[in-house]
């Protein structure tokens, strides 16, 4: 029986490894985990994931370390809600603690994995909130995706401290939760691990939705999985405990789910092999908040046409997209899908089938104010899945400006001659669009 169990575990591991190979996983690791004697084991497991084909990013939590440094130097630490106020005199101590927390992960080198602490976050100051000057406390203005992806392609693990910089070089203290959310969305992470000394949620501690299945609760009371709707119920039902750490982590997980992260995991980083068991087995080791990343994607409705034309107009003006009329969109309405957020269309694209088991992704446009959520990636991945379901063998795009971006999604350069004849006849020689394609086995 023991041998059979080991075989099943191996099968599960291979299944999940093949499914997520080459995908980005973000780890937000709290400072107390890095201070635990079992921390080297966690680092070795993260290094193993990197060496087996995953793209790994680490966000180093530093709250407790910052608190300790400020206490040591007798510097006051004040908060506005859950947000630390960072006066100019406090900033050097915050930087010291933040980089100390980040350097703990440089022990990855012992596992023959290169890591780099980098300036990957552009930040702006929060300014004055409810009459309180937040000083050098900031928020994420932009994630430097190109720099992160270049680092990942080199086989290195980027480590992000809770510090951001303005274009002018001004330093800001940025909450690690905010950095985690922004980076996960911008890189299109397939998974986010929130690693703490608390781990998953326990059934006997919190008020739970009445419909949570007993099968989702193990013998220790650990809740193995929740939908975003169930997570939101727990947060509302237990709002009298706003400072409860597992609930704060659950709140971050819910935000990540709403931002399109398909799987978010709350685990205890002190438990040996917790990351591997959570990632590679059906039983897991913590609490997973799972969602269908495509749940906000739907078919185009007639009432959406003005909205998608609004999204397309700046791109049509600059020549990134060809000009389309409402009538042309209406004619191909069934080919279009949109992403709706808070009742407003924020992205659109179309999948046009041209015969010979070939299809084209076209009319891709996103709301620039939502770029950090990776809407373009989500809608392209959705259409690729739709193409597979429709028994399409090859999906291509014609682009004049965005071929580098499509390459990051697995598209490779192709020729005009490779287009199906009916599409080749419509090719605009004056526009000289480049052809990129992806083929399915």
URBEL-V772645 format. One record per residue. RES is the residue in one letter. SS is DSSP state (helix for helix, strand for strand, loop for the rest). PHI is phi in degrees with one decimal (* if undefined). PSI is psi in radians with two decimals (NA if undefined). Layout:
((RES	SS	PHI	PSI) (RES	SS	PHI	PSI))
//
This chain:
((X	loop	*	-0.70) (X	helix	-64.0	-0.68) (X	helix	-65.3	-0.74) (X	helix	-60.2	-0.73) (X	helix	-61.9	-0.74) (X	helix	-63.5	-0.72) (X	helix	-61.9	-0.75) (X	helix	-63.6	-0.68) (X	helix	-63.6	-0.70) (X	helix	-64.1	-0.74) (X	helix	-61.3	-0.77) (X	helix	-61.1	-0.75) (X	helix	-61.5	-0.78) (X	helix	-64.6	-0.66) (X	helix	-60.9	-0.86) (X	helix	-72.5	-0.61) (X	helix	-64.5	-0.73) (X	helix	-68.3	-0.55) (X	helix	-70.7	-0.67) (X	helix	-107.2	0.07) (X	loop	-55.6	2.28) (X	loop	83.8	-0.04) (X	loop	-86.1	2.80) (X	strand	-94.1	2.27) (X	strand	-120.7	2.25) (X	strand	-104.8	2.34) (X	strand	-114.6	2.08) (X	strand	-102.3	1.95) (X	strand	-116.3	2.07) (X	loop	-68.6	2.64) (X	helix	-58.0	-0.75) (X	helix	-59.5	-0.48) (X	helix	-64.7	-0.73) (X	helix	-69.8	-0.32) (X	loop	-89.6	-0.13) (X	loop	-79.9	2.52) (X	loop	-58.9	-0.39) (X	loop	-88.1	0.08) (X	helix	-56.9	-0.74) (X	helix	-55.5	-0.58) (X	helix	-66.0	-0.71) (X	helix	-62.1	-0.77) (X	helix	-62.2	-0.71) (X	helix	-62.6	-0.67) (X	helix	-66.6	-0.69) (X	helix	-64.6	-0.73) (X	helix	-61.5	-0.69) (X	helix	-61.1	-0.73) (X	helix	-61.7	-0.73) (X	helix	-63.4	-0.71) (X	helix	-74.3	-0.29) (X	loop	-100.3	0.24) (X	loop	112.8	-0.05) (X	loop	-85.4	2.58) (X	strand	-92.7	2.02) (X	strand	-110.7	2.33) (X	strand	-126.8	2.38) (X	strand	-116.5	2.25) (X	strand	-107.0	2.08) (X	strand	-90.6	1.90) (X	loop	-67.0	2.52) (X	loop	-139.2	0.15) (X	helix	-54.1	-0.92) (X	helix	-65.9	-0.62) (X	helix	-67.1	-0.73) (X	helix	-61.8	-0.77) (X	helix	-57.5	-0.75) (X	helix	-66.1	-0.74) (X	helix	-65.2	-0.74) (X	helix	-64.5	-0.68) (X	helix	-64.0	-0.72) (X	helix	-59.6	-0.68) (X	loop	-99.0	0.22) (X	loop	56.5	0.81) (X	loop	-107.8	2.27) (X	loop	-65.9	2.52) (X	loop	-127.3	2.00) (X	loop	-117.9	2.69) (X	strand	-127.5	2.63) (X	strand	-113.0	1.72) (X	loop	68.9	-2.17) (X	loop	-98.3	0.13) (X	strand	-102.9	2.19) (X	strand	-71.5	2.34) (X	loop	-85.5	2.30) (X	strand	-123.1	1.50) (X	loop	-63.2	2.81) (X	helix	-57.4	-0.65) (X	helix	-68.8	-0.41) (X	helix	-86.4	-0.42) (X	helix	-55.6	-0.78) (X	helix	-58.3	-0.63) (X	helix	-70.3	-0.66) (X	helix	-63.7	-0.78) (X	helix	-61.3	-0.78) (X	helix	-56.8	-0.84) (X	helix	-68.6	-0.72) (X	helix	-63.3	-0.76) (X	helix	-75.5	-0.51) (X	helix	-62.9	-0.77) (X	helix	-62.4	-0.68) (X	helix	-70.7	-0.65) (X	helix	-68.5	-0.33) (X	helix	-57.2	-0.50) (X	helix	-84.3	-0.07) (X	helix	-69.1	-0.17) (X	helix	-65.5	-0.09) (X	helix	-57.3	-0.47) (X	helix	-61.2	-0.47) (X	helix	-65.2	-0.38) (X	helix	-99.4	0.29) (X	loop	61.4	0.67) (X	loop	-124.5	2.24) (X	loop	-81.1	2.48) (X	strand	-135.6	2.72) (X	strand	-143.2	2.30) (X	strand	-89.2	2.09) (X	loop	-132.1	2.90) (X	loop	-89.7	1.42) (X	loop	-106.2	-0.01) (X	strand	-124.9	2.15) (X	strand	-95.1	2.30) (X	strand	-127.6	2.83) (X	strand	-132.9	2.74) (X	strand	-74.4	2.56) (X	loop	-71.9	-0.41) (X	loop	77.1	-2.38) (X	strand	-106.5	2.20) (X	strand	-120.8	2.11) (X	loop	51.1	0.72) (X	loop	82.5	0.02) (X	strand	-107.0	2.16) (X	strand	-75.4	2.04) (X	loop	-81.6	-0.02) (X	strand	61.3	-2.18) (X	loop	-93.7	0.45) (X	strand	-87.1	2.27) (X	strand	-129.3	-3.06) (X	strand	-134.3	2.83) (X	strand	-72.9	2.07) (X	strand	-90.5	-0.67) (X	strand	-158.9	2.42) (X	strand	-95.6	2.26) (X	loop	-81.8	1.40) (X	helix	-61.1	-0.77) (X	helix	-58.4	-0.76) (X	helix	-65.4	-0.73) (X	helix	-64.1	-0.80) (X	helix	-66.2	-0.64) (X	helix	-63.7	-0.72) (X	helix	-63.7	-0.74) (X	helix	-65.2	-0.70) (X	helix	-63.4	-0.46) (X	loop	-82.1	0.08) (X	loop	78.4	0.32) (X	loop	-103.6	2.74) (X	strand	-102.6	2.02) (X	strand	-74.2	2.36) (X	strand	-116.4	2.16) (X	strand	-110.0	2.02) (X	loop	-76.0	2.96) (X	loop	-84.6	0.89) (X	strand	-131.9	2.42) (X	strand	-129.8	2.80) (X	strand	-126.4	2.51) (X	loop	-82.3	2.86) (X	loop	-57.9	-0.45) (X	loop	-85.4	0.00) (X	loop	91.8	0.16) (X	loop	-77.8	2.42) (X	strand	-96.5	2.45) (X	strand	-132.5	2.53) (X	strand	-84.9	2.01) (X	strand	-117.5	2.31) (X	loop	-57.8	2.34) (X	helix	-62.0	-0.53) (X	helix	-62.1	-0.73) (X	helix	-66.2	-0.73) (X	helix	-64.1	-0.75) (X	helix	-58.1	-0.83) (X	helix	-64.0	-0.79) (X	helix	-65.3	-0.77) (X	helix	-68.2	-0.75) (X	helix	-59.6	-0.75) (X	helix	-71.0	-0.77) (X	helix	-66.1	-0.60) (X	loop	-90.8	-0.02) (X	loop	62.0	0.73) (X	loop	-58.5	2.40) (X	loop	-80.3	-0.44) (X	strand	-146.0	2.62) (X	strand	-128.0	2.22) (X	strand	-106.1	2.15) (X	strand	-102.9	1.84) (X	strand	-105.4	2.08) (X	strand	-138.6	-3.01) (X	loop	-94.0	0.08) (X	loop	-100.7	-0.73) (X	loop	74.6	-2.57) (X	loop	-73.4	3.06) (X	loop	-85.1	2.58) (X	strand	-107.9	2.47) (X	loop	-70.0	-0.51) (X	loop	-84.3	-0.01) (X	loop	-101.5	-0.59) (X	loop	-121.2	2.70) (X	loop	-73.3	2.17) (X	loop	-110.7	2.77) (X	loop	-60.6	2.50) (X	loop	-64.6	-0.37) (X	loop	-97.6	0.13) (X	loop	-63.8	2.18) (X	loop	-70.6	2.47) (X	helix	-61.9	-0.49) (X	helix	-65.3	-0.30) (X	helix	-89.4	0.03) (X	strand	-120.5	2.17) (X	loop	-86.6	-3.04) (X	loop	-68.0	-0.35) (X	loop	-88.0	-0.08) (X	loop	93.1	-0.01) (X	strand	-67.7	2.29) (X	strand	-85.5	2.01) (X	loop	-78.4	-0.52) (X	strand	-157.0	2.64) (X	strand	-142.9	2.57) (X	strand	-81.6	2.83) (X	helix	-57.1	-0.61) (X	helix	-66.0	-0.69) (X	helix	-68.4	-0.67) (X	helix	-62.7	-0.72) (X	helix	-65.7	-0.67) (X	helix	-58.8	-0.81) (X	helix	-61.8	-0.75) (X	helix	-63.2	-0.70) (X	helix	-72.1	-0.76) (X	helix	-68.1	-0.41) (X	loop	-115.3	0.50) (X	loop	-68.0	-0.15) (X	loop	-76.2	-0.06) (X	loop	-121.1	1.11) (X	loop	-67.7	-0.35) (X	loop	-99.7	0.11) (X	loop	-67.3	2.12) (X	helix	-61.4	-0.83) (X	helix	-58.2	-0.60) (X	helix	-71.0	-0.63) (X	helix	-63.5	-0.72) (X	helix	-65.7	-0.67) (X	helix	-64.0	-0.64) (X	helix	-64.0	-0.74) (X	helix	-62.6	-0.73) (X	helix	-61.5	-0.70) (X	helix	-65.6	-0.74) (X	helix	-60.7	-0.72) (X	helix	-64.5	-0.69) (X	helix	-62.0	-0.74) (X	helix	-67.7	-0.42) (X	loop	-85.4	0.02) (X	loop	103.1	0.11) (X	loop	-77.7	2.07) (X	loop	-66.8	-0.67) (X	strand	-135.5	2.21) (X	strand	-123.7	2.32) (X	strand	-121.5	2.27) (X	strand	-103.4	2.04) (X	strand	-135.9	2.78) (X	strand	-90.0	1.96) (X	loop	-71.5	-0.14) (X	loop	-85.6	-0.27) (X	loop	-81.3	2.22) (X	loop	-60.3	2.20) (X	loop	73.1	0.25) (X	helix	-60.8	-0.72) (X	helix	-62.9	-0.80) (X	helix	-65.6	-0.73) (X	helix	-67.3	-0.65) (X	helix	-68.7	-0.63) (X	helix	-83.0	-0.67) (X	helix	-108.6	0.11) (X	loop	-133.0	2.66) (X	loop	-68.6	-0.52) (X	loop	-74.8	-0.59) (X	loop	72.6	-3.03) (X	loop	-139.5	-0.07) (X	loop	-140.6	-2.57) (X	strand	-113.9	2.21) (X	strand	-107.0	2.27) (X	strand	-102.1	2.00) (X	strand	-120.1	2.53) (X	loop	-149.4	2.81) (X	loop	-84.8	1.98) (X	loop	-63.0	-0.21) (X	loop	-98.9	0.12) (X	loop	-65.4	-0.41) (X	loop	-89.9	0.01) (X	strand	-95.4	2.29) (X	strand	-143.2	3.01) (X	strand	-69.3	2.69) (X	loop	-70.8	2.37) (X	loop	-107.6	2.75) (X	helix	-55.9	-0.63) (X	helix	-70.1	-0.21) (X	helix	-84.0	-0.28) (X	helix	-58.0	-0.78) (X	helix	-60.5	-0.61) (X	helix	-67.5	-0.76) (X	helix	-73.6	-0.52) (X	helix	-65.6	-0.61) (X	helix	-63.5	-0.72) (X	helix	-67.2	-0.66) (X	helix	-77.1	-0.49) (X	helix	-53.2	-0.85) (X	helix	-61.2	-0.59) (X	helix	-75.3	-0.58) (X	helix	-70.6	-0.63) (X	helix	-65.0	-0.62) (X	loop	-90.6	-0.03) (X	loop	85.6	0.07) (X	loop	-66.2	-0.70) (X	loop	-115.3	2.61) (X	loop	-74.2	2.69) (X	loop	-74.0	2.34) (X	loop	-124.5	2.55) (X	loop	-99.8	2.82) (X	helix	-56.2	-0.63) (X	helix	-66.4	-0.70) (X	helix	-65.8	-0.68) (X	helix	-67.5	-0.73) (X	helix	-60.3	-0.69) (X	helix	-62.8	-0.60) (X	loop	-109.3	0.46) (X	helix	-53.7	-0.67) (X	helix	-68.5	-0.25) (X	helix	-83.2	-0.28) (X	strand	-93.7	2.56) (X	strand	-132.0	2.77) (X	strand	-134.5	2.74) (X	strand	-106.5	2.17) (X	strand	-110.7	2.23) (X	strand	-126.7	2.17) (X	loop	52.6	0.70) (X	loop	80.6	0.09) (X	strand	-125.4	2.41) (X	strand	-72.3	2.16) (X	strand	-115.7	-0.15) (X	strand	-160.6	2.71) (X	strand	-151.8	2.80) (X	strand	-169.4	2.90) (X	strand	-132.6	2.63) (X	strand	-119.6	1.86) (X	strand	-100.0	2.17) (X	strand	-92.3	2.36) (X	strand	-118.8	0.28) (X	strand	83.0	3.08) (X	loop	54.1	0.49) (X	loop	57.4	0.63) (X	strand	-121.6	2.56) (X	strand	-141.6	2.75) (X	strand	-121.2	2.30) (X	strand	-89.4	2.19) (X	strand	-143.0	2.98) (X	strand	56.7	0.64) (X	strand	-80.4	2.13) (X	strand	-147.5	2.49) (X	strand	-133.0	2.72) (X	loop	-71.9	2.08) (X	helix	-61.6	-0.39) (X	helix	-76.6	-0.11) (X	helix	-118.8	0.40) (X	helix	-61.5	-0.54) (X	helix	-68.5	-0.22) (X	helix	-88.7	0.00) (X	loop	63.1	0.65) (X	helix	-63.6	-0.64) (X	helix	-61.8	-0.79) (X	helix	-61.3	-0.76) (X	helix	-62.6	-0.75) (X	helix	-74.1	-0.57) (X	helix	-68.0	-0.77) (X	helix	-61.0	-0.68) (X	helix	-61.3	-0.79) (X	helix	-69.9	-0.56) (X	helix	-65.1	-0.70) (X	helix	-65.4	-0.69) (X	helix	-62.9	-0.72) (X	helix	-61.0	-0.75) (X	helix	-59.7	-0.77) (X	helix	-63.7	-0.50) (X	loop	-88.7	0.19) (X	loop	63.2	0.55) (X	loop	-79.2	2.39) (X	loop	-91.8	-0.52) (X	strand	-144.8	2.31) (X	strand	-118.1	2.31) (X	strand	-127.6	2.84) (X	strand	-133.2	2.64) (X	strand	-114.3	2.14) (X	strand	-142.5	2.55) (X	loop	-109.1	-0.30) (X	loop	-130.0	-0.39) (X	loop	-117.5	0.46) (X	helix	-65.7	-0.57) (X	helix	-61.0	-0.72) (X	helix	-65.7	-0.74) (X	helix	-65.9	-0.53) (X	helix	-63.3	-0.61) (X	helix	-66.4	-0.30) (X	loop	-97.9	0.13) (X	loop	100.2	0.01) (X	loop	-77.4	2.52) (X	strand	-125.2	2.76) (X	strand	-61.7	2.44) (X	strand	-138.5	3.09) (X	loop	-107.3	2.78) (X	helix	-62.0	-0.60) (X	helix	-64.5	-0.37) (X	helix	-79.6	-0.16) (X	loop	-71.3	2.62) (X	loop	-60.9	2.57) (X	helix	-52.4	-0.74) (X	helix	-65.5	-0.52) (X	helix	-83.3	-0.59) (X	helix	-63.7	-0.60) (X	loop	-66.9	-0.42) (X	loop	-92.5	-0.01) (X	loop	-64.0	2.29) (X	loop	-88.1	1.85) (X	loop	-65.0	-0.51) (X	loop	-72.6	-0.58) (X	loop	-74.7	-0.58) (X	loop	55.8	0.79) (X	loop	-64.0	2.54) (X	strand	-85.0	2.57) (X	strand	-105.8	2.27) (X	strand	-131.5	2.54) (X	strand	-145.3	2.77) (X	strand	-132.6	2.41) (X	strand	-115.7	2.57) (X	loop	-104.5	2.55) (X	loop	-73.4	NA))
//
